[in-house]
């Protein structure tokens, strides 16, 4: 409350939003701020660097899952269409977890798709549709790239005392990736649903009564 007799002019409020605001960059990518996390700057910087690489690759993996979800075809279309979308949702959650870990450590998480494209090591697929086995193989290979980095980064983070990053990589990134790979590789096994014996006779069913 302004004192009586004050001549100071009050600032007039306005509901007009600020448009076309241009500002300066207040923290550069690749730097970390100082947090009271009981972790050295070296440990936090290392974890942010490794996490950002995994984050970029995970964002590409998410995009690949959506692309192949849309372009899936063939007799297993319905099953794979749904499976790939489920995996995409799980990868999207990982993207958020990894990014928030980078921010928690005082770093800057890579988010712009153009920046992601500069960082990722996951090979770019053709713009068009590929055969189903090729699309599944691309997903598996992208997973393996992320898992190799996650295993190495998790071990190093643990050595540097960053248990939070180690836990995220092991409990979330690695375990999710391993499970998703299992579901993918089983679709690449060439096993028929029904196999006819060489003698041309159908196998007898268990418990079936013998003919008289």
Backbone bond lengths (Angstrom), bond angles and torsions (degrees), N, CA, C in turn:
res aa  C-N    CA-C-N  psi(-1)  N-CA   C-N-CA  omega(-1)  CA-C   N-CA-C  phi
1 X - - - 1.470 - - 1.529 109.42 -
2 X 1.313 117.07 128.89 1.450 120.79 -177.33 1.527 109.90 -75.44
3 X 1.324 114.83 139.61 1.462 120.15 -179.14 1.528 110.13 -66.22
4 X 1.321 115.51 149.18 1.455 121.52 -178.73 1.513 110.33 -64.02
5 X 1.292 114.47 132.40 1.450 118.35 178.13 1.510 113.66 89.87
6 X 1.316 118.02 -0.93 1.465 120.95 -179.58 1.517 109.97 -67.58
7 X 1.313 115.38 138.18 1.466 120.31 -179.65 1.519 112.43 -100.80
8 X 1.367 117.06 1.36 1.472 121.02 -177.96 1.524 109.18 -68.85
9 X 1.321 116.22 125.72 1.466 120.57 -179.43 1.518 109.94 -72.58
10 X 1.310 116.27 136.04 1.464 120.30 178.69 1.522 109.59 -81.75
11 X 1.329 115.48 147.94 1.461 120.73 179.71 1.511 108.87 -76.08
12 X 1.311 116.67 128.26 1.447 121.30 -177.02 1.522 110.19 -78.82
13 X 1.321 116.85 130.11 1.459 121.72 179.42 1.517 110.02 -80.57
14 X 1.326 114.93 153.76 1.452 119.44 179.37 1.530 109.06 -147.03
15 X 1.322 116.37 144.34 1.453 120.96 178.10 1.532 111.88 -92.15
16 X 1.327 116.86 -0.04 1.456 121.03 -179.93 1.535 109.94 -72.54
17 X 1.332 118.32 121.77 1.470 120.05 178.76 1.525 111.47 -71.86
18 X 1.324 115.33 153.05 1.451 120.35 175.06 1.522 107.84 -76.92
19 X 1.312 117.26 124.82 1.461 121.77 -178.41 1.524 110.45 -113.44
20 X 1.332 115.23 151.21 1.468 121.50 177.17 1.523 111.78 54.53
21 X 1.330 115.57 44.51 1.461 120.33 -178.84 1.529 109.61 -76.73
22 X 1.303 116.76 131.18 1.457 122.67 177.03 1.518 108.31 -117.37
23 X 1.330 116.38 128.65 1.450 119.70 -178.31 1.507 111.13 -132.94
24 X 1.310 115.05 174.52 1.458 120.45 179.18 1.520 109.95 -92.70
25 X 1.309 116.32 153.09 1.461 121.69 177.11 1.523 108.12 -71.48
26 X 1.326 117.55 121.71 1.464 120.38 -174.84 1.531 113.29 -95.76
27 X 1.343 117.09 -11.58 1.466 120.49 173.52 1.522 108.58 -152.15
28 X 1.301 117.03 127.42 1.453 121.34 -179.03 1.522 111.40 -79.22
29 X 1.321 115.53 147.73 1.461 120.96 174.54 1.526 108.78 -62.84
30 X 1.331 115.64 137.70 1.459 120.45 -179.56 1.512 113.99 94.60
31 X 1.336 117.16 -3.27 1.466 120.58 177.08 1.526 109.35 -106.29
32 X 1.335 115.84 162.24 1.465 120.87 177.17 1.524 109.33 -129.56
33 X 1.315 115.03 142.68 1.455 120.13 174.27 1.527 109.44 -86.81
34 X 1.302 115.67 165.47 1.463 120.53 -178.23 1.521 110.19 -88.37
35 X 1.327 115.63 119.21 1.463 122.64 177.18 1.538 108.87 -118.13
36 X 1.329 117.31 149.71 1.472 119.94 173.98 1.530 110.75 -83.24
37 X 1.344 116.52 66.34 1.464 121.64 -175.66 1.520 113.46 -103.86
38 X 1.322 117.24 5.31 1.468 121.46 -176.72 1.523 110.79 60.16
39 X 1.319 116.17 32.69 1.463 122.79 175.66 1.524 108.48 -128.89
40 X 1.321 115.90 141.27 1.458 120.00 179.42 1.523 110.19 -69.21
41 X 1.322 115.97 158.27 1.461 120.20 176.43 1.518 110.38 -62.85
42 X 1.334 116.52 -34.97 1.458 120.14 178.50 1.519 111.00 -61.59
43 X 1.342 116.89 -45.01 1.465 120.99 -179.71 1.517 111.11 -64.67
44 X 1.325 116.54 -42.37 1.459 120.07 -178.53 1.528 111.53 -68.47
45 X 1.321 115.92 -39.74 1.468 119.87 178.63 1.525 110.99 -64.96
46 X 1.335 115.22 -42.42 1.465 119.22 179.68 1.526 110.76 -63.15
47 X 1.322 116.66 -47.18 1.463 120.59 -178.24 1.525 111.33 -63.05
48 X 1.327 116.97 -40.81 1.467 119.85 179.56 1.523 111.02 -63.25
49 X 1.319 116.41 -40.72 1.471 120.14 179.89 1.524 111.09 -63.79
50 X 1.342 116.67 -47.36 1.461 119.74 -179.39 1.522 111.83 -68.95
51 X 1.315 116.45 -39.34 1.459 120.23 179.35 1.524 111.65 -64.89
52 X 1.319 117.35 -37.48 1.461 119.93 179.72 1.527 111.41 -66.79
53 X 1.334 117.02 -35.15 1.460 119.14 175.64 1.526 110.59 -64.66
54 X 1.327 115.55 -45.75 1.467 120.45 178.70 1.526 110.39 -66.42
55 X 1.324 116.95 -35.58 1.460 121.52 178.10 1.523 110.88 -63.92
56 X 1.321 117.19 -44.56 1.463 120.80 179.16 1.525 110.67 -62.25
57 X 1.321 116.35 -46.01 1.466 120.29 -179.52 1.522 111.56 -66.29
58 X 1.331 116.77 -35.05 1.461 120.63 178.87 1.522 111.17 -68.95
59 X 1.324 117.07 -35.91 1.465 119.43 176.34 1.528 110.99 -65.80
60 X 1.327 116.38 -36.24 1.465 119.89 176.36 1.524 110.01 -68.73
61 X 1.335 117.45 -40.76 1.460 120.82 177.70 1.521 110.57 -61.19
62 X 1.318 116.96 -42.17 1.470 120.89 176.83 1.529 110.20 -58.50
63 X 1.339 116.07 -45.70 1.462 120.40 -179.40 1.524 111.08 -64.78
64 X 1.332 117.41 -37.52 1.463 121.02 177.41 1.528 110.66 -64.37
65 X 1.316 116.34 -40.67 1.460 119.99 177.96 1.529 110.82 -60.78
66 X 1.323 117.28 -43.37 1.458 119.96 179.44 1.530 110.61 -67.12
67 X 1.320 116.73 -42.86 1.475 120.50 179.54 1.522 110.47 -59.53
68 X 1.334 117.02 -48.04 1.455 120.25 -177.62 1.524 111.88 -73.72
69 X 1.310 117.16 -27.86 1.469 121.95 172.80 1.528 109.59 -60.58
70 X 1.325 116.49 -42.80 1.470 120.26 -179.90 1.525 111.70 -72.44
71 X 1.333 117.15 -37.76 1.458 121.35 -172.15 1.525 113.78 -93.12
72 X 1.316 118.40 1.78 1.461 121.00 -178.61 1.523 110.33 -61.25
73 X 1.336 115.74 148.17 1.464 120.81 -178.42 1.525 109.54 -156.75
74 X 1.336 116.42 175.55 1.450 120.77 178.45 1.514 112.96 96.34
75 X 1.351 117.54 -176.44 1.459 121.77 -175.18 1.528 114.27 -65.08
76 X 1.325 117.58 -21.88 1.472 120.28 178.59 1.530 110.94 -101.40
77 X 1.326 116.30 20.27 1.469 120.32 -176.73 1.527 112.54 -52.37
78 X 1.332 116.28 -51.93 1.457 119.54 -172.74 1.529 111.72 -61.79
79 X 1.341 116.15 -47.52 1.457 120.02 -177.98 1.536 111.39 -63.25
80 X 1.336 116.35 -46.88 1.457 119.49 -178.02 1.524 111.96 -72.48
81 X 1.311 116.88 -34.97 1.466 120.87 176.79 1.528 110.05 -56.07
82 X 1.321 116.51 -45.50 1.465 121.04 179.91 1.526 111.68 -73.17
83 X 1.333 116.89 -41.80 1.465 120.86 -178.20 1.525 111.14 -61.89
84 X 1.326 117.19 -46.32 1.457 120.09 -177.80 1.516 111.72 -65.76
85 X 1.314 116.99 -33.41 1.463 119.61 177.41 1.524 110.61 -69.45
86 X 1.333 116.71 -37.84 1.469 120.68 176.56 1.523 110.41 -62.89
87 X 1.333 116.22 -44.57 1.464 120.42 178.46 1.527 110.60 -63.46
88 X 1.326 116.79 -38.25 1.466 120.55 178.97 1.528 110.39 -61.47
89 X 1.312 117.15 -42.87 1.468 120.59 179.14 1.524 110.89 -62.12
90 X 1.327 116.51 -39.33 1.463 120.26 179.17 1.523 111.48 -68.72
91 X 1.341 117.24 -36.40 1.455 120.45 176.97 1.528 111.09 -69.49
92 X 1.323 116.42 -35.14 1.464 119.97 177.71 1.527 110.66 -62.10
93 X 1.315 116.60 -38.18 1.467 120.29 177.02 1.528 110.58 -65.07
94 X 1.343 116.03 -38.39 1.456 119.72 178.19 1.528 110.89 -64.88
95 X 1.318 116.52 -38.77 1.461 120.48 178.18 1.526 109.88 -55.70
96 X 1.307 116.63 -45.85 1.468 120.81 -179.29 1.533 111.19 -66.66
97 X 1.320 117.00 -41.67 1.471 120.53 -179.99 1.523 111.69 -63.26
98 X 1.328 115.87 -44.47 1.465 119.90 -179.09 1.524 110.59 -65.90
99 X 1.345 116.02 -44.80 1.461 120.05 -179.36 1.524 111.20 -61.57
100 X 1.321 116.63 -42.02 1.462 119.75 -179.47 1.525 111.89 -69.01
101 X 1.334 116.79 -28.65 1.466 119.33 175.50 1.525 110.26 -67.61
102 X 1.328 116.87 -41.07 1.463 120.51 176.83 1.527 109.99 -59.71
103 X 1.329 116.12 -45.11 1.465 119.94 179.94 1.527 111.22 -66.11
104 X 1.327 116.41 -37.21 1.462 120.52 179.07 1.524 111.01 -61.69
105 X 1.321 116.55 -34.25 1.463 121.39 -179.56 1.522 112.47 -81.19
106 X 1.348 116.91 -1.86 1.454 120.53 178.15 1.504 114.46 95.34
107 X 1.340 116.64 7.05 1.456 120.24 -177.74 1.515 113.23 -94.38
108 X 1.327 115.02 -167.53 1.457 122.92 177.43 1.523 107.89 -120.81
109 X 1.327 116.94 120.29 1.461 121.36 -178.92 1.522 110.08 -81.02
110 X 1.337 116.45 137.01 1.458 120.68 177.94 1.527 108.44 -71.93
111 X 1.336 116.08 127.75 1.460 118.81 -174.98 1.516 114.66 -134.72
112 X 1.318 117.66 -34.18 1.455 120.79 -178.92 1.533 108.90 -66.91
113 X 1.347 118.26 127.09 1.469 120.54 -178.88 1.528 113.32 -55.11
114 X 1.324 117.50 -32.96 1.464 120.69 178.92 1.518 110.99 -69.44
115 X 1.335 116.76 -34.58 1.463 121.32 175.74 1.526 109.57 -71.15
116 X 1.319 115.76 -40.97 1.463 121.15 177.88 1.524 110.53 -57.59
117 X 1.330 115.91 -43.54 1.465 120.79 -179.02 1.518 111.77 -63.15
118 X 1.328 117.69 -29.40 1.458 121.34 178.80 1.521 112.20 -75.14
119 X 1.336 116.58 -27.50 1.459 121.19 -173.43 1.523 113.05 -95.03
120 X 1.319 117.53 -37.30 1.464 120.66 -170.64 1.534 112.10 -59.42
121 X 1.328 114.51 149.91 1.471 121.31 174.97 1.525 110.59 -110.84
122 X 1.332 117.15 3.05 1.462 121.00 177.25 1.527 108.20 -75.43
123 X 1.341 118.44 125.58 1.470 120.74 -177.93 1.529 111.79 -60.56
124 X 1.321 114.84 146.52 1.455 120.21 179.04 1.528 109.86 -80.19
125 X 1.334 117.96 132.85 1.462 120.70 178.66 1.521 110.65 -83.31
126 X 1.331 117.98 170.01 1.465 119.96 173.47 1.531 109.98 -61.23
127 X 1.311 116.17 154.18 1.461 119.53 179.16 1.522 112.29 -70.25
128 X 1.322 116.63 -26.12 1.455 120.71 -178.89 1.520 112.32 -90.33
129 X 1.329 114.50 -167.75 1.466 121.45 -178.59 1.524 110.08 -89.01
130 X 1.327 115.38 143.78 1.455 122.23 175.59 1.523 108.86 -112.04
131 X 1.324 116.26 173.00 1.451 120.25 173.32 1.521 108.74 -65.19
132 X 1.320 116.08 152.93 1.460 121.18 -174.62 1.526 112.95 -56.00
133 X 1.351 119.92 -47.99 1.469 119.01 179.59 1.530 112.73 -58.38
134 X 1.323 116.99 -35.56 1.461 120.42 179.42 1.522 110.99 -67.22
135 X 1.331 117.16 -41.01 1.458 120.64 179.18 1.529 110.68 -64.96
136 X 1.328 117.05 -42.04 1.461 120.20 178.78 1.522 110.67 -66.23
137 X 1.324 116.59 -39.65 1.466 120.52 179.43 1.519 111.08 -62.83
138 X 1.329 117.09 -38.75 1.464 120.40 178.19 1.527 111.16 -61.94
139 X 1.316 116.36 -40.23 1.464 119.92 178.18 1.523 110.97 -64.92
140 X 1.322 116.61 -42.98 1.464 121.11 -179.78 1.524 110.63 -63.05
141 X 1.325 116.85 -43.24 1.459 120.81 -179.65 1.530 111.53 -65.99
142 X 1.322 116.74 -37.64 1.465 120.21 176.40 1.523 110.30 -64.86
143 X 1.325 116.00 -41.40 1.470 120.62 175.86 1.517 110.83 -58.23
144 X 1.338 116.84 -46.12 1.461 120.24 -177.51 1.527 111.40 -63.19
145 X 1.322 116.66 -38.73 1.463 120.70 176.97 1.524 110.82 -58.88
146 X 1.321 116.07 -44.40 1.465 120.96 -179.90 1.524 110.78 -68.69
147 X 1.330 117.11 -41.36 1.461 120.26 -178.79 1.521 111.96 -64.70
148 X 1.321 117.17 -40.50 1.468 120.07 177.93 1.524 110.37 -59.63
149 X 1.322 116.35 -45.26 1.466 120.57 179.14 1.524 111.18 -67.30
150 X 1.326 116.74 -39.78 1.471 120.87 -177.56 1.526 111.49 -66.51
151 X 1.323 117.59 -42.23 1.469 120.54 178.09 1.525 110.71 -60.76
152 X 1.328 115.91 -47.01 1.460 120.30 -178.28 1.525 111.31 -65.54
153 X 1.325 116.36 -45.64 1.464 120.35 -178.83 1.523 111.61 -66.13
154 X 1.332 117.04 -37.00 1.465 120.64 -179.95 1.527 110.79 -64.09
155 X 1.321 116.59 -43.01 1.470 120.56 179.72 1.518 111.07 -64.36
156 X 1.319 116.35 -44.69 1.465 120.82 -179.16 1.521 110.98 -67.85
157 X 1.327 117.33 -39.48 1.471 120.27 178.77 1.525 110.69 -62.49
158 X 1.330 115.98 -39.99 1.465 119.78 178.34 1.520 110.79 -63.43
159 X 1.327 117.09 -40.61 1.463 121.05 178.86 1.528 111.61 -62.31
160 X 1.340 115.85 -32.71 1.461 120.57 -178.32 1.524 112.37 -89.54
161 X 1.325 117.08 3.40 1.456 121.31 176.34 1.512 115.11 87.47
162 X 1.336 118.04 7.29 1.459 121.11 179.99 1.529 109.10 -90.18
163 X 1.321 115.03 78.69 1.465 120.66 -176.84 1.525 112.10 -68.15
164 X 1.334 116.68 -30.74 1.465 119.86 -179.77 1.516 111.81 -64.31
165 X 1.333 116.48 -44.36 1.464 120.10 178.15 1.513 110.62 -67.27
166 X 1.329 116.74 -40.65 1.467 120.37 177.52 1.517 110.70 -59.33
167 X 1.323 116.68 -44.51 1.468 120.65 -178.94 1.519 111.43 -64.33
168 X 1.333 117.27 -42.64 1.462 121.42 178.94 1.524 110.76 -60.44
169 X 1.322 116.51 -46.56 1.460 120.56 -177.10 1.528 111.71 -67.08
170 X 1.321 116.52 -41.64 1.470 119.87 -177.80 1.525 111.47 -76.74
171 X 1.315 116.56 -51.78 1.467 120.72 -172.84 1.521 113.65 -73.95
172 X 1.318 116.91 -30.30 1.467 119.78 -175.24 1.531 112.79 -110.09
173 X 1.318 116.93 -60.88 1.466 120.17 -174.18 1.526 111.42 -65.84
174 X 1.327 116.82 -52.31 1.467 120.28 -174.92 1.522 111.42 -68.93
175 X 1.313 117.50 -48.53 1.469 119.38 -176.17 1.524 111.85 -67.01
176 X 1.322 117.47 -37.86 1.466 119.92 176.63 1.514 110.24 -65.12
177 X 1.326 116.57 -45.08 1.455 120.75 -179.23 1.515 113.00 -62.67
178 X 1.317 116.51 -43.03 1.466 120.44 179.65 1.527 111.22 -61.42
179 X 1.319 116.15 -44.17 1.462 120.40 -179.10 1.525 111.12 -65.27
180 X 1.320 116.60 -41.70 1.460 119.50 -179.45 1.526 111.32 -67.31
181 X 1.323 117.54 -36.71 1.463 120.15 176.57 1.521 110.34 -61.29
182 X 1.302 117.42 -41.68 1.470 121.26 179.40 1.528 110.30 -56.77
183 X 1.332 116.24 -47.00 1.467 119.90 -179.34 1.523 111.70 -64.91
184 X 1.308 117.30 -31.05 1.466 120.24 -179.65 1.526 112.31 -77.35
185 X 1.331 116.65 -47.00 1.472 118.97 -174.70 1.522 111.90 -64.73
186 X 1.327 117.56 -30.28 1.460 119.44 -179.76 1.534 111.65 -67.42
187 X 1.329 116.98 -19.48 1.468 120.15 176.43 1.529 112.08 -81.48
188 X 1.329 116.65 -7.43 1.458 120.84 179.52 1.522 112.76 -102.70
189 X 1.330 116.26 7.50 1.462 120.73 177.11 1.529 108.53 -87.56
190 X 1.330 116.44 124.60 1.467 121.59 -177.12 1.522 109.74 -85.62
191 X 1.321 115.32 78.59 1.462 121.43 -179.42 1.521 109.21 -123.94
192 X 1.340 118.63 120.81 1.471 120.79 179.73 1.521 111.39 -70.26
193 X 1.316 115.77 153.35 1.460 119.96 177.58 1.527 111.12 -68.67
194 X 1.322 115.97 -38.99 1.468 121.54 179.38 1.518 107.86 -132.53
195 X 1.318 116.03 132.42 1.461 120.45 179.60 1.518 109.48 -118.17
196 X 1.336 116.57 125.17 1.457 121.31 179.32 1.518 110.24 -83.90
197 X 1.342 118.95 131.05 1.466 121.47 178.94 1.520 111.32 -61.11
198 X 1.326 115.55 157.71 1.457 121.06 -177.52 1.533 112.52 -63.29
199 X 1.332 117.50 -28.25 1.465 119.06 -178.26 1.535 112.84 -79.65
200 X 1.338 115.72 -3.42 1.449 119.39 176.26 1.514 114.10 85.11
201 X 1.359 118.31 -6.19 1.463 121.11 179.28 1.519 110.27 -92.69
202 X 1.295 114.49 144.22 1.461 118.70 176.43 1.519 109.51 -73.29
203 X 1.331 116.53 142.39 1.473 118.57 177.23 1.521 110.29 -68.29
204 X 1.327 115.87 144.92 1.464 120.52 179.24 1.512 109.83 -71.86
205 X 1.337 115.04 144.03 1.456 119.55 179.43 1.514 110.61 -80.99
206 X 1.308 115.31 145.56 1.462 119.14 178.49 1.526 109.94 -63.59
207 X 1.309 115.82 134.36 1.444 120.17 176.77 1.522 113.60 83.12
208 X 1.354 116.79 -3.83 1.470 119.23 -178.80 1.529 109.45 -73.28
209 X 1.348 115.63 144.63 1.464 119.29 -179.86 1.529 110.38 -74.14
210 X 1.319 115.90 139.07 1.460 120.35 179.26 1.526 109.08 -72.72
211 X 1.356 116.69 143.11 1.460 120.72 -179.71 1.506 110.18 -73.16
212 X 1.354 116.21 145.61 1.445 121.29 -179.03 1.515 110.16 -91.42
